[in-house]
Amino acid sequence: MKALILGGGIAGLTTAWYLRETGAEVTVIDRGRAPASETSHANGGHISTQSGKPWTGPAEFTQFLRHPFERGRPVRIRRGGFPQLAPWAMRALPSAWPSRHRQHCETLARLAAYSRECFDALVSEQALDIALDTRGTYSLYRTPRAFARARRNTRLETLGPGEIIEQEPALANARIKPSGAIHYPGDATGDCLAFCEQLAGRLVTRGVRLLWNTGARRLERPAGGGVTLVLANGDAIAADVCVIANGADAAPFLRRLGVRLPIIPLRGYTLTALLADGGPAPGRFADAERHIVLARLGDRFRAAGMADFDGFSRDAPAARLAQLERHARDWYPGMAAPEFWACLRPITPDGPPVIGASGLPGVWLHTGLGPLGWTLACGAARLVADEITGRKPAIDKSGLTRERFR
């Protein structure tokens, strides 16, 4: 079987890996110059096996609707986001009902647990060096009120201010003192870019073709079966199947084929700073009230968070970058001058990704991972590869396919 993978980030590369394991002849196509050139390039580094949840829950919607245009809000609507946001929100609002939200959380948790099994096996078997820290993560709260509310709604271990410092001594230098924290022992942190780069290298040694700087114009479905991907330069590649794993661009690409998915782009921001001159850096925790995550990745410090609905614009407003740096310096005052990154995350209205059959023969989906691509990609890729090759999926796929949006 010949397989094309459109997208060379975490979703596309993991799909290529598991398809190659079945013996498929695989080609990965991406417009970027190297692996993980876009959304996977500088993510927050958190593998949120336990803490991951949809961004469209009842609490999140309530907070967002109070002040949707306030400049300092973690999630904002900008002018470019309105055309896509309205129909998407009509699906997102019903998904925020508590009973439905619980179902979506359970779906994410099921996939996240399976993905972690696949991820751990792959990292171990291939001896990937990705600054992996499996000691769990902490969700920190700035105010006693927010911590008290969170503590009432969890069965996980909670920590007081002194216990937090014991677990993460570098926080003793923070500008603010946390009121408390929730411990997620099943979470981890690691370098997604390093994972993608090393996995790409191993794919090449296994005979997979990686075509960088290669844009895709359209996908054709010849009468005789299979698919033909027409490239931006006019060349064409024929295959038996094509997996659409190109992130936020998947929805408009598929729309030309008559496949409509309620996935829209959500622009997110990250910063990265070298540790050399910044003193001891805290890591593996989230600032729950500012909606940012922070991690140590080898000799670097990473902070990621906040998001804007602004269509397909990748522009990074200076005010948003300054806001992210300000929040990061609350916890790490000695941080060196950072570099910034902005990307588009493909987000579904209910939270879980869209994987599996597209409804068109030969066309398959691995998209809509949102801010949890690093957490979900390995498991989602394995499920897609198993379905393409006729293998029984290891977990229940309900709530993960496009059928839920019909």
C-alpha positions as CSV (number, residue, x, y, z in Angstrom):
1,M,0.0,0.0,0.0
2,K,1.2,3.5,-0.9
3,A,0.3,6.2,1.6
4,L,0.6,10.0,1.5
5,I,0.7,12.0,4.7
6,L,-0.1,15.7,4.3
7,G,1.7,17.4,7.2
8,G,5.1,17.0,8.8
9,G,4.3,18.0,12.4
10,I,3.6,15.7,15.3
11,A,0.4,14.4,13.8
12,G,1.8,13.6,10.4
13,L,5.1,12.1,11.5
14,T,3.5,9.8,14.1
15,T,1.0,8.6,11.5
16,A,3.8,8.0,9.1
17,W,5.6,6.0,11.7
18,Y,2.8,3.6,12.5
19,L,1.8,3.2,8.9
20,R,5.4,2.3,8.0
21,E,5.4,-0.3,10.8
22,T,2.6,-2.1,8.8
23,G,4.8,-2.2,5.7
24,A,3.2,0.7,3.9
25,E,5.2,2.7,1.4
26,V,4.9,6.2,3.0
27,T,5.6,9.7,1.7
28,V,5.3,12.8,4.0
29,I,4.6,16.1,2.3
30,D,4.9,19.5,4.1
31,R,5.4,23.1,2.9
32,G,7.8,23.8,5.8
33,R,11.6,23.6,5.5
34,A,12.0,20.9,8.2
35,P,10.0,18.7,10.6
36,A,7.6,20.5,12.9
37,S,8.0,23.9,11.2
38,E,4.6,25.2,12.4
39,T,2.3,24.3,15.3
40,S,4.6,21.5,16.7
41,H,7.7,23.7,16.6
42,A,7.6,25.4,20.0
43,N,4.6,24.0,21.9
44,G,4.4,24.2,25.7
45,G,6.1,20.9,26.3
46,H,3.4,19.5,28.6
47,I,2.1,15.9,28.0
48,S,-1.2,16.4,29.7
49,T,-2.2,12.8,30.2
50,Q,-4.2,13.6,33.4
51,S,-4.7,17.4,33.2
52,G,-5.8,17.7,29.6
53,K,-9.4,18.8,29.0
54,P,-11.5,20.7,26.4
55,W,-11.1,24.4,26.2
56,T,-14.9,24.6,25.7
57,G,-16.1,23.6,29.1
58,P,-18.8,25.4,31.1
59,A,-16.3,27.3,33.3
60,E,-14.3,28.4,30.4
61,F,-17.3,29.6,28.5
62,T,-18.6,31.5,31.5
63,Q,-15.3,33.3,32.0
64,F,-14.9,34.0,28.3
65,L,-18.4,35.5,27.8
66,R,-18.0,37.9,30.7
67,H,-15.3,39.9,29.0
68,P,-14.6,38.5,25.5
69,F,-12.8,41.6,24.1
70,E,-10.8,42.5,27.2
71,R,-7.1,42.9,26.2
72,G,-5.7,40.9,29.0
73,R,-7.9,37.9,28.8
74,P,-6.2,34.5,28.2
75,V,-8.5,33.9,25.2
76,R,-9.8,36.7,23.0
77,I,-11.7,37.4,19.8
78,R,-10.1,39.6,17.2
79,R,-11.7,41.0,14.1
80,G,-10.4,38.3,11.8
81,G,-11.9,35.5,13.8
82,F,-15.6,36.5,13.5
83,P,-16.5,34.8,10.1
84,Q,-15.4,31.3,11.3
85,L,-16.2,31.7,15.0
86,A,-20.0,32.2,14.7
87,P,-20.9,28.8,13.2
88,W,-18.2,27.1,15.3
89,A,-19.7,28.6,18.5
90,M,-23.1,27.3,17.6
91,R,-21.7,23.8,18.0
92,A,-19.4,24.7,20.9
93,L,-22.1,26.1,23.2
94,P,-24.2,22.9,23.4
95,S,-20.9,21.0,24.0
96,A,-20.3,23.1,27.1
97,W,-23.4,21.7,28.9
98,P,-22.0,19.9,32.0
99,S,-23.3,16.4,31.0
100,R,-21.8,16.7,27.5
101,H,-18.6,18.3,28.7
102,R,-18.1,15.3,31.0
103,Q,-18.5,13.0,28.1
104,H,-15.9,14.9,26.1
105,C,-13.5,14.9,29.1
106,E,-13.9,11.1,29.3
107,T,-13.2,10.8,25.6
108,L,-10.0,12.9,25.8
109,A,-8.9,11.0,28.9
110,R,-9.4,7.7,27.1
111,L,-7.3,8.8,24.1
112,A,-4.7,10.5,26.3
113,A,-4.1,7.4,28.3
114,Y,-3.7,5.2,25.2
115,S,-1.5,7.8,23.5
116,R,0.8,7.9,26.5
117,E,1.2,4.1,26.3
118,C,2.1,4.5,22.6
119,F,4.4,7.4,23.3
120,D,6.3,5.7,26.1
121,A,6.8,2.6,24.0
122,L,8.1,4.6,21.0
123,V,10.4,6.8,23.0
124,S,11.9,3.7,24.8
125,E,12.2,1.6,21.7
126,Q,13.9,4.3,19.7
127,A,15.9,5.8,22.6
128,L,14.7,9.3,21.8
129,D,16.5,12.1,23.6
130,I,13.8,14.7,24.2
131,A,14.4,16.1,27.7
132,L,11.6,13.9,29.0
133,D,10.6,14.5,32.6
134,T,8.0,11.9,33.8
135,R,7.6,13.1,37.5
136,G,4.3,14.7,36.8
137,T,3.2,18.3,36.7
138,Y,1.6,20.9,39.0
139,S,-1.3,23.3,38.4
140,L,-0.5,26.4,40.5
141,Y,-3.0,28.9,41.8
142,R,-2.2,32.5,42.6
143,T,-5.1,33.3,44.9
144,P,-6.6,31.4,47.9
145,R,-10.1,31.7,46.4
146,A,-9.2,30.0,43.1
147,F,-7.2,27.3,44.9
148,A,-10.1,26.6,47.3
149,R,-12.5,26.2,44.4
150,A,-10.1,23.9,42.5
151,R,-9.5,21.8,45.6
152,R,-13.2,21.2,46.1
153,N,-13.4,19.8,42.6
154,T,-10.5,17.3,42.6
155,R,-9.6,14.0,44.1
156,L,-5.9,14.5,43.3
157,E,-3.2,15.4,45.8
158,T,-3.1,19.1,46.7
159,L,-0.2,21.0,48.0
160,G,0.2,24.1,50.2
161,P,2.7,26.9,49.5
162,G,5.5,25.3,51.5
163,E,5.0,21.9,49.9
164,I,5.2,23.5,46.5
165,I,8.6,25.1,47.2
166,E,9.8,21.7,48.4
167,Q,8.9,20.1,45.1
168,E,10.1,23.0,43.0
169,P,12.8,25.0,44.9
170,A,13.3,27.5,42.1
171,L,9.8,28.9,42.8
172,A,11.3,30.4,46.0
173,N,12.6,33.2,43.8
174,A,9.2,33.9,42.2
175,R,7.8,37.4,42.4
176,I,4.5,36.0,43.6
177,K,3.9,33.1,46.1
178,P,1.4,30.4,45.0
179,S,-1.5,29.8,47.3
180,G,-1.7,26.1,46.4
181,A,-1.3,23.5,43.7
182,I,-2.8,20.3,42.3
183,H,-0.5,17.5,41.5
184,Y,-0.9,15.5,38.2
185,P,1.4,12.5,38.7
186,G,0.5,11.1,35.3
187,D,1.6,14.1,33.3
188,A,5.1,14.7,31.8
189,T,7.1,17.3,30.0
190,G,9.3,17.0,27.0
191,D,10.6,18.6,23.8
192,C,8.1,18.1,21.0
193,L,10.5,19.6,18.3
194,A,13.3,17.2,19.3
195,F,10.8,14.3,19.2
196,C,9.7,15.3,15.7
197,E,13.3,15.8,14.4
198,Q,14.5,12.5,15.7
199,L,11.5,10.6,14.6
200,A,11.9,12.1,11.1
201,G,15.5,10.8,11.0
202,R,14.4,7.3,11.9
203,L,11.6,7.4,9.3
204,V,14.2,8.2,6.6
205,T,16.3,5.2,7.7
206,R,13.2,3.1,7.3
207,G,12.6,4.2,3.8
208,V,10.0,6.9,4.3
209,R,10.2,9.8,1.8
210,L,10.1,13.3,3.5
211,L,9.4,16.1,1.1
212,W,10.0,19.5,2.7
213,N,9.3,22.8,1.0
214,T,6.5,21.1,-0.9
215,G,3.1,22.7,-0.9
216,A,-0.1,20.8,-1.8
217,R,-2.6,22.3,-4.2
218,R,-5.4,19.8,-4.2
219,L,-6.3,16.1,-3.8
220,E,-7.9,14.3,-6.7
221,R,-9.7,10.9,-6.6
222,P,-9.3,9.1,-10.0
223,A,-12.2,7.0,-11.2
224,G,-10.0,3.9,-11.0
225,G,-9.5,4.3,-7.2
226,G,-6.8,5.7,-5.0
227,V,-5.8,9.3,-4.7
228,T,-3.6,11.8,-6.5
229,L,-2.1,14.7,-4.7
230,V,-1.3,17.7,-7.0
231,L,1.6,19.7,-5.6
232,A,2.0,23.5,-5.7
233,N,4.6,23.1,-8.5
234,G,2.2,21.1,-10.7
235,D,3.7,17.7,-10.1
236,A,1.4,14.9,-8.9
237,I,1.9,11.9,-6.6
238,A,-0.4,8.9,-6.8
239,A,-1.1,6.7,-3.8
240,D,-3.7,4.3,-2.4
241,V,-4.5,6.5,0.6
242,C,-3.9,10.0,1.9
243,V,-4.0,11.1,5.5
244,I,-4.8,14.8,6.1
245,A,-2.7,15.8,9.1
246,N,-1.8,19.4,8.2
247,G,-3.3,21.1,11.3
248,A,-5.4,24.2,10.9
249,D,-5.1,24.0,7.1
250,A,-7.0,20.6,7.1
251,A,-10.5,22.1,7.2
252,P,-10.1,24.4,4.2
253,F,-8.2,21.8,2.2
254,L,-10.9,19.2,2.8
255,R,-13.7,21.6,2.0
256,R,-12.6,21.5,-1.6
257,L,-13.4,17.8,-1.5
258,G,-16.8,18.4,-0.1
259,V,-15.8,17.3,3.4
260,R,-16.8,19.9,6.1
261,L,-15.3,19.8,9.5
262,P,-16.1,22.4,12.3
263,I,-12.4,23.0,13.0
264,I,-11.1,26.6,13.2
265,P,-7.6,28.1,13.9
266,L,-6.8,29.4,17.4
267,R,-3.6,31.4,17.5
268,G,-1.3,30.6,20.4
269,Y,1.9,32.0,21.8
270,T,5.1,30.6,23.3
271,L,8.5,32.0,24.5
272,T,11.8,30.2,24.9
273,A,14.8,31.4,26.8
274,L,18.2,29.9,27.5
275,L,18.9,29.0,31.1
276,A,22.6,29.9,31.2
277,D,22.2,33.3,32.7
278,G,18.8,33.1,34.2
279,G,19.5,31.2,37.4
280,P,17.5,28.2,38.6
281,A,14.4,27.9,36.5
282,P,11.1,26.4,37.6
283,G,9.4,23.9,35.4
284,R,6.7,21.3,34.8
285,F,3.8,23.4,36.1
286,A,0.9,25.4,34.9
287,D,-0.3,28.8,36.0
288,A,-4.0,27.9,36.3
289,E,-5.3,31.4,36.6
290,R,-3.3,32.8,33.6
291,H,-3.8,29.7,31.5
292,I,-0.1,29.3,30.7
293,V,2.2,26.3,31.0
294,L,5.9,26.4,31.9
295,A,8.6,23.8,31.4
296,R,12.4,23.2,31.5
297,L,13.5,21.6,28.2
298,G,17.2,20.7,28.6
299,D,19.1,24.0,28.6
300,R,16.0,26.0,27.8
301,F,12.9,27.4,29.6
302,R,9.6,27.4,27.8
303,A,6.3,29.2,28.5
304,A,3.2,28.9,26.4
305,G,-0.3,30.2,26.7
306,M,-3.1,32.5,25.8
307,A,-4.9,32.3,22.5
308,D,-6.7,34.5,20.0
309,F,-9.5,33.8,17.5
310,D,-8.2,35.7,14.6
311,G,-8.8,33.6,11.5
312,F,-5.7,32.4,9.7
313,S,-3.6,35.3,10.7
314,R,-0.2,34.3,12.2
315,D,0.6,37.8,13.3
316,A,1.8,38.0,16.9
317,P,0.7,41.3,18.5
318,A,3.5,42.8,20.6
319,A,1.1,43.4,23.5
320,R,0.3,39.6,23.7
321,L,3.9,38.7,23.6
322,A,4.7,41.2,26.4
323,Q,1.8,39.8,28.4
324,L,3.1,36.2,28.1
325,E,6.6,37.4,29.1
326,R,5.2,39.3,32.1
327,H,3.3,36.2,33.4
328,A,6.4,34.0,32.9
329,R,8.6,36.4,34.8
330,D,6.2,36.3,37.7
331,W,7.5,32.8,38.2
332,Y,11.0,33.1,36.8
333,P,12.2,36.7,37.3
334,G,15.8,35.9,36.2
335,M,14.7,34.6,32.8
336,A,17.0,35.6,29.9
337,A,15.7,37.6,27.0
338,P,13.3,35.2,25.2
339,E,12.5,34.3,21.6
340,F,8.8,34.2,20.7
341,W,6.7,32.0,18.5
342,A,3.1,32.1,17.3
343,C,1.2,29.3,15.7
344,L,-2.3,28.2,14.7
345,R,-3.9,25.3,16.6
346,P,-6.8,23.4,14.9
347,I,-9.5,23.3,17.5
348,T,-12.8,21.5,17.5
349,P,-16.0,22.8,19.2
350,D,-16.1,19.9,21.7
351,G,-12.4,19.3,22.4
352,P,-11.5,15.9,21.1
353,P,-9.7,15.6,17.7
354,V,-11.2,14.2,14.5
355,I,-9.5,11.0,13.3
356,G,-10.3,8.1,11.0
357,A,-12.4,7.9,7.9
358,S,-13.3,11.1,6.1
359,G,-16.3,9.7,4.3
360,L,-14.4,9.6,1.0
361,P,-12.6,6.4,-0.1
362,G,-8.9,6.7,0.3
363,V,-9.0,9.9,2.4
364,W,-8.3,9.8,6.1
365,L,-8.2,12.3,9.0
366,H,-5.8,13.1,11.8
367,T,-6.6,16.7,12.8
368,G,-8.3,18.9,15.3
369,L,-5.8,18.2,18.1
370,G,-6.0,21.7,19.4
371,P,-3.6,22.5,22.2
372,L,-3.1,18.8,23.0
373,G,-1.2,17.6,20.0
374,W,1.8,16.6,22.0
375,T,-0.5,14.7,24.4
376,L,-2.7,12.9,21.8
377,A,-0.8,12.5,18.6
378,C,0.8,9.1,19.1
379,G,-2.4,7.4,20.2
380,A,-4.5,9.1,17.5
381,A,-1.9,8.2,14.8
382,R,-1.9,4.5,15.9
383,L,-5.7,4.4,15.7
384,V,-5.7,5.9,12.2
385,A,-3.0,3.5,11.0
386,D,-4.9,0.5,12.4
387,E,-8.1,1.6,10.8
388,I,-6.5,2.1,7.4
389,T,-4.9,-1.4,7.5
390,G,-8.0,-3.1,8.8
391,R,-6.8,-3.8,12.3
392,K,-9.1,-3.7,15.4
393,P,-8.6,-0.4,17.3
394,A,-7.1,-0.8,20.8
395,I,-9.7,1.6,22.3
396,D,-13.2,2.7,21.7
397,K,-13.2,5.5,19.0
398,S,-16.6,6.9,19.8
399,G,-16.5,10.6,20.2
400,L,-13.3,10.9,18.0
401,T,-14.6,10.5,14.4
402,R,-16.3,13.0,12.1
403,E,-19.6,11.1,12.6
404,R,-20.3,13.1,15.7
405,F,-20.7,16.3,13.7
406,R,-23.3,15.0,11.3
